[in-house]
Amino acid sequence: MAEHEDGTGNALIFMMSTEEPDEQETGLGMDTYCVVREDQAGTTYGGVTHCEIASGRLTLHFTEEATKELQVEPIVRVDLQIDDDGVELLRSSLREILLSGRRDQHPHGMRL
């Protein structure tokens, strides 16, 4: 998700692995989804406590640790400027990503 239509500006990138984590990844806590800033200055594994899409807005709640690592506010609100198909793609993608990996890192609340 980027600030500007052309993909520039502030952005958060949500990623998940499609492979089973190895022992090293598990030991380092990298066995869940990750969120990365566009400039790669901050990365967190897990860290989203709530996620909601309603009334054309995405709202994300981050843990204190994720907030510090990503240098974002604890609650990030993004006004979505995409069509209905784009919203559905965002819903399904976030659901898949945020529910991947360790269960203790899944958001406590999701309204997608």
Order of alpha helices (4+ residues) and beta strands (2+ residues): beta-alpha-beta-beta-beta-beta-alpha-beta-alpha-beta
